[in-house]
Each structure stands twice: as structure tokens, then as C-alpha cells.
């Protein structure tokens, strides 16, 4: 099973934004990626990180994946527990839902920032922001 840890952040809201993704398979890190997004909101960066992780699992042919984030808002929206109220986030949400529906066994889980590999994803975000 793939487990994807993603984080997004912005310095200012909106401000300089980036995301970081750490992909594991059977507990081993197999891929890391970060990207600078320009001036965006924190939620935008969170969704872009999730979408990047979903896309990577699809590229790898994954049929079972768990997406782990510290963004309670994004996780609850992806689970259908919260509605997406922001028109700016609706397109990103729709993309994430459409892509994740291509993975037969998909789960979304919220953890604290200090848990599991979220600190590693967060470090990728900060390194990307420091470079830009």
C-alpha cells in the first residue's frame, strides 16, 4: 500500500506558498517532491500537495493508498464531512476528488503536524520557500 504525506504552506495568507510530498510504499520512502507555487493561500498549497500525491500514486499504478495530512479542513472536505465553500478551492477539490476516484482503495487521514512523516513534508515546504 502507498501512504502519501503531504503538506502545504504559505508565508502570509496569501503569501509565498509551496507544498511538499513524501510517498512511501510498504513503509519505505520511494519519492519526495516539493514545488513553489508563487503567491497563494495556505489552503491552495494544501490542495496542490494532495493533488501532487494522488497524481504520483496514479503514475506508479497504485490501487491502494492512504493520504495523510495535517490539514483537517482538506481531509474533512475529501471525506465529504465538510462542504467546500470557497469558489477558489472548488476547482482544486473537484480535481482531487476526480483523481482520487481512480484509485480503487483510497483513504484520507488527518494527523497532527508532529506525527509520522508530516514533519518531513513540512521540511520540504520550508526548504522550497527558503529557495524562493
C-alpha positions as CSV (number, residue, x, y, z in Angstrom):
1,X,0.0,0.0,0.0
2,X,1.1,3.5,-0.7
3,X,0.9,6.1,2.0
4,X,1.4,9.7,1.0
5,X,2.2,12.5,3.4
6,X,1.6,16.0,2.0
7,X,1.8,19.5,3.4
8,X,1.3,22.9,2.0
9,X,2.1,26.3,3.5
10,X,2.3,30.0,2.8
11,X,4.3,32.7,4.4
12,X,1.4,35.2,4.7
13,X,-2.1,34.2,3.7
14,X,-1.9,34.8,0.8
15,X,1.9,34.8,0.6
16,X,4.8,32.8,-0.9
17,X,3.4,29.3,-1.0
18,X,4.7,25.8,-1.6
19,X,3.9,22.1,-1.0
20,X,5.9,19.0,-0.1
21,X,5.0,15.4,-0.7
22,X,6.6,12.2,0.7
23,X,5.4,8.9,-0.8
24,X,6.0,5.6,0.9
25,X,5.3,2.1,-0.2
26,X,5.2,-0.6,2.5
27,X,6.8,1.8,4.9
28,X,9.8,2.9,2.8
29,X,10.2,6.3,1.3
30,X,10.2,6.0,-2.5
31,X,9.6,9.6,-3.7
32,X,9.8,13.1,-2.4
33,X,8.9,16.3,-4.2
34,X,8.3,19.9,-3.5
35,X,7.1,22.9,-5.6
36,X,7.0,26.6,-5.2
37,X,3.5,28.0,-6.1
38,X,4.0,31.7,-6.1
39,X,1.7,33.9,-4.1
40,X,-1.2,31.7,-2.9
41,X,-3.2,30.8,0.2
42,X,-2.3,28.1,2.6
43,X,-5.4,26.0,1.6
44,X,-4.4,26.3,-2.1
45,X,-1.0,24.9,-1.2
46,X,-2.5,22.1,0.9
47,X,-4.7,21.0,-2.0
48,X,-1.9,21.2,-4.5
49,X,0.2,19.0,-2.3
50,X,-2.6,16.5,-2.1
51,X,-3.2,16.5,-5.9
52,X,0.6,16.0,-6.5
53,X,0.5,13.0,-4.2
54,X,-2.6,11.5,-5.8
55,X,-1.0,12.0,-9.2
56,X,2.2,10.3,-8.2
57,X,0.3,7.2,-6.9
58,X,-1.6,7.1,-10.2
59,X,1.7,7.3,-12.1
60,X,3.0,4.4,-10.0
61,X,-0.1,2.3,-10.8
62,X,-1.3,2.3,-7.2
63,X,-4.6,0.6,-6.4
64,X,-4.5,1.2,-2.6
65,X,-3.4,4.4,-1.0
66,X,-3.8,6.5,2.2
67,X,-3.3,10.2,2.1
68,X,-2.2,11.7,5.4
69,X,-2.2,15.4,6.1
70,X,-2.2,17.8,9.0
71,X,-4.9,19.9,7.3
72,X,-8.2,18.9,9.0
73,X,-10.1,21.1,6.6
74,X,-8.9,19.4,3.4
75,X,-9.2,15.9,4.9
76,X,-12.8,16.5,6.1
77,X,-13.7,18.0,2.7
78,X,-12.2,15.0,0.9
79,X,-14.2,12.7,3.2
80,X,-17.4,14.6,2.5
81,X,-17.7,15.8,6.1
82,X,-17.3,19.5,5.2
83,X,-18.6,21.3,2.1
84,X,-16.2,23.4,0.0
85,X,-17.4,26.9,0.5
86,X,-14.6,28.8,-1.3
87,X,-15.1,29.2,-5.0
88,X,-11.3,29.4,-5.4
89,X,-10.9,25.9,-3.7
90,X,-13.8,24.2,-5.6
91,X,-11.8,23.5,-8.7
92,X,-8.9,22.1,-6.7
93,X,-11.3,20.0,-4.6
94,X,-13.0,18.7,-7.8
95,X,-9.6,17.8,-9.3
96,X,-8.6,15.9,-6.1
97,X,-11.9,14.0,-6.0
98,X,-11.8,13.1,-9.6
99,X,-8.2,11.9,-9.4
100,X,-8.6,10.0,-6.2
101,X,-11.7,8.2,-7.6
102,X,-9.3,6.5,-10.0
103,X,-7.6,4.7,-7.0
104,X,-9.9,1.7,-6.1
105,X,-9.0,1.7,-2.4
106,X,-8.4,5.3,-1.2
107,X,-8.4,6.7,2.3
108,X,-7.8,10.1,3.8
109,X,-6.5,10.6,7.4
110,X,-5.7,13.7,9.5
111,X,-2.8,13.7,11.9
112,X,-1.0,16.4,13.9
113,X,1.9,18.2,12.3
114,X,4.3,16.4,14.6
115,X,3.2,12.9,13.7
116,X,4.6,10.4,11.2
117,X,6.3,11.8,8.1
118,X,4.4,15.1,8.2
119,X,7.5,16.9,9.6
120,X,9.5,15.6,6.6
121,X,6.8,17.0,4.2
122,X,6.8,20.3,6.2
123,X,10.6,20.5,5.9
124,X,10.3,20.2,2.1
125,X,7.8,23.0,2.1
126,X,10.1,25.3,4.1
127,X,13.1,24.4,2.1
128,X,11.2,25.3,-1.1
129,X,10.1,28.6,0.4
130,X,13.6,29.4,1.6
131,X,14.9,29.0,-2.0
132,X,12.3,31.4,-3.4
